[in-house]
Amino acid sequence: MEKKEFPQNQVDLYQQIKWNGWGDTRKFLHQVKPEGFVALTTPSVSAQPLPSLKGFIKKELSLPTDDPNKPFELEETPSLRIEDIKIHAPKQYPEFVKELKAFFSADQLKDDKLARITHTFGKSIRDLIRVRIGLIKYAPDLIVLPHSHEEVEKLVQLAQKWNVVIIPMGGGSNIVGAIEPVSDDRFTVSIDMRRMNKVLWVDRKEMTACIQVGVMGPHLEEQLNKQGVSLGHDPDSFEFSTLGGWLATCSSGHQSDKYGDIEDMAVSFRTVTPTGTLELRNGARAGAGINYKHIILGSEGTLGIITEAVMKVHAVPQAAEYYGFLFPSFNHAVAALQQIRSSEIIPTMIRIYDPEETALSFASKPSKGPIAEFMSAAVKKYLHYVRSFDFKSVCLSIIGFEGPKKVVDFHRNSVFDILSKNGAFGLGSAPGKTWAEKRYDLPYIRDFLLDHNMWVDVAETTVSYTNLVPLWKEAKQAFQQHFRSQGIPSWICAHISHTYSNGVCLYFIFASKQNSDKDMKQYIEAKGLMTDIILKYGGALSHHHAVGYEHVPWMTRYVSKGWIQVYRKLKETFDPKDICNPRKLIPTIKEENNQEPYLFNVINIKNPKL
Ligand SMILES: Cc1cc2nc3c(=O)[nH]c(=O)nc-3n(C[C@H](O)[C@H](O)[C@H](O)COP(=O)(O)OP(=O)(O)OC[C@H]3O[C@@H](n4cnc5c(N)ncnc54)[C@H](O)[C@@H]3O)c2cc1C
């Protein structure tokens, strides 16, 4: 096999993104001193003030014992510097590495500290807390960066021969512990897929494209758009996640109401397993037995490595229009949503923020943003006195339409009709524009909170329309009560992010203050509480965040025993030595029988201090 050199002037993506936080190293929130307000710096704008954010944090996350008359100071809890982090030396496996070197060039094999740290964790709150304090138990011993399907085949063959653990990594953006090595009993390789980033062909007649799956969102769309098409998959993590990760975790994007979730877009893909490569046929549909693609979709690298995928694409939309609305309450918004869904005229996106997330949305806007203008005193007065809106229960909604202009016009008019019948107040297209521009900013707030002795996390599910409001109410009440009864400040909000004819994705965001040595304990308590309530209401264990090992403890409650046995047989067939991303997705037999603790509980119990 011919070795392909990586162009000398290119830098690998793991060197360009934050090792201890989210996203672009040039984008972050910080306090501007001495004034003390919070600002957002991006590659194009330096220190753009977010004037209301600090006041919002003070209101929601002050301790009950804090003196309200004292100036509110954010306590600084910075991350360690990478130079101060110690990790175990990589294991040596000369026989395996010698054979590897016959097929891969030196620059495709990395075992330096930055490479190993950036391939250890995903981006969950636990991951960030641990990496910031240098709590790294098992880092991969080697990172391999393949360029082609054939190279992945070779690598997997060698791993099988030498009993080496292989963990595929795309953007590393998962928040469930999906790429973390969980033991040091075998030599562990992280397979960084991001050099496999090309669109191989586009077929405009069938409207499909064949794509190397290590491509990140923006680079993928850039290549497709040049040929007049788009995939239309736009998760919040779009900028820093890959097609392979999306397929392997059953991901879902903002516009899934129109374009579908990732499984609806996938036609076929190639998967390299330790016992051989699995191919799928292309074609619009087949009814010849089990749909085999669903065995690999969502398998999180536990059965093999996806290398190339044929995906459905669509024409770059002629029109894309996004609008903001205010509803008097969450119940009004849900009623409107149900009527829209049953009208069968479905917008590209319907996002509904509950009152608390509406307040966050306004609080995190720059000073003279369009939403701020719309929320001028006059509008507020009108809504209050004429429309009887109570601002404590107001809900913001962003609704989008994409496609040919005539279709967009028709859909917009039909949907607006339903919205106004349900008491919605139109804010025009400015909030939609702001949403589109700012939609990738929210995760940067999380780093800021960690820098200042607070934490924030999320839980999401698919829930039926019947259980939507009861789940929303109970989860919020239980979360608040749990923390407040211990004197710990807490804040929780939710939004509806994806809609279906028989339910929605309900997405909670919750935050609290770090409590000296109890930060991990609080997180586990919150996660446990939220997941139990979600399952009580028949919700999905996850709508789009996958399983990793964080959701494994709930798996036997969530799926029938028979399916777990089917999966174990598949694993034995494709991966008899259990080298592919071990201990993810389903419990081991010992975990299931309480003969060994779940990984999630074990690692967390230590409660490290920041
Ligand atoms: C701020 C933030 C926002 C997010 N928003 C969304 C959202 O809106 N929608 C959503 O769906 N998710 C979201 N996520 C979760 C995450 O981005 C998704 O799970 C995403 O699909 C992961 O892609 P990745 O390329 O980063 O995969 P990674 O995190 O690198 O890997 C995820 C899993 O897939 C496996 N894997 C990766 N590549 C391959 C491959 N080629 N073959 C086989 N297995 C592979 C890995 O082994 C691992 O098990 C968000 C995460 C964050 C941190």
The ligand as a Gaussian input file, in Angstrom:
#p B3LYP/6-31G(d) Opt

LIG

0 1
 C      -21.753000      21.972000      22.634000
 C      -22.292000      20.695000      22.090000
 C      -23.435000      20.719000      21.323000
 C      -23.950000      19.532000      20.799000
 N      -25.064000      19.589000      20.020000
 C      -25.534000      18.472000      19.430000
 C      -26.658000      18.532000      18.562000
 O      -27.254000      19.585000      18.334000
 N      -27.052000      17.387000      17.973000
 C      -26.393000      16.210000      18.187000
 O      -26.766000      15.214000      17.584000
 N      -25.359000      16.123000      19.035000
 C      -24.900000      17.220000      19.639000
 N      -23.816000      17.144000      20.479000
 C      -23.181000      15.857000      20.730000
 C      -22.097000      15.495000      19.698000
 O      -21.690000      16.632000      18.990000
 C      -22.630000      14.435000      18.753000
 O      -22.761000      13.222000      19.458000
 C      -21.777000      14.226000      17.502000
 O      -22.486000      13.388000      16.630000
 C      -20.419000      13.624000      17.800000
 O      -19.631000      13.721000      16.641000
 P      -18.037000      13.712000      16.733000
 O      -17.530000      13.702000      15.357000
 O      -17.575000      14.783000      17.610000
 O      -17.813000      12.278000      17.391000
 P      -16.869000      11.858000      18.610000
 O      -17.272000      12.581000      19.833000
 O      -15.472000      11.904000      18.187000
 O      -17.298000      10.328000      18.737000
 C      -18.592000       9.977000      19.155000
 C      -18.741000       8.458000      19.070000
 O      -18.717000       8.065000      17.703000
 C      -17.650000       7.154000      17.462000
 N      -17.121000       7.463000      16.146000
 C      -16.630000       8.641000      15.703000
 N      -16.264000       8.532000      14.429000
 C      -16.521000       7.255000      14.042000
 C      -16.356000       6.519000      12.848000
 N      -15.857000       7.074000      11.751000
 N      -16.729000       5.225000      12.837000
 C      -17.257000       4.635000      13.932000
 N      -17.439000       5.275000      15.081000
 C      -17.079000       6.576000      15.139000
 C      -16.672000       7.379000      18.593000
 O      -15.891000       6.239000      18.851000
 C      -17.614000       7.699000      19.733000
 O      -18.126000       6.516000      20.262000
 C      -23.294000      18.311000      21.056000
 C      -22.143000      18.288000      21.826000
 C      -21.643000      19.474000      22.351000
 C      -20.412000      19.445000      23.181000

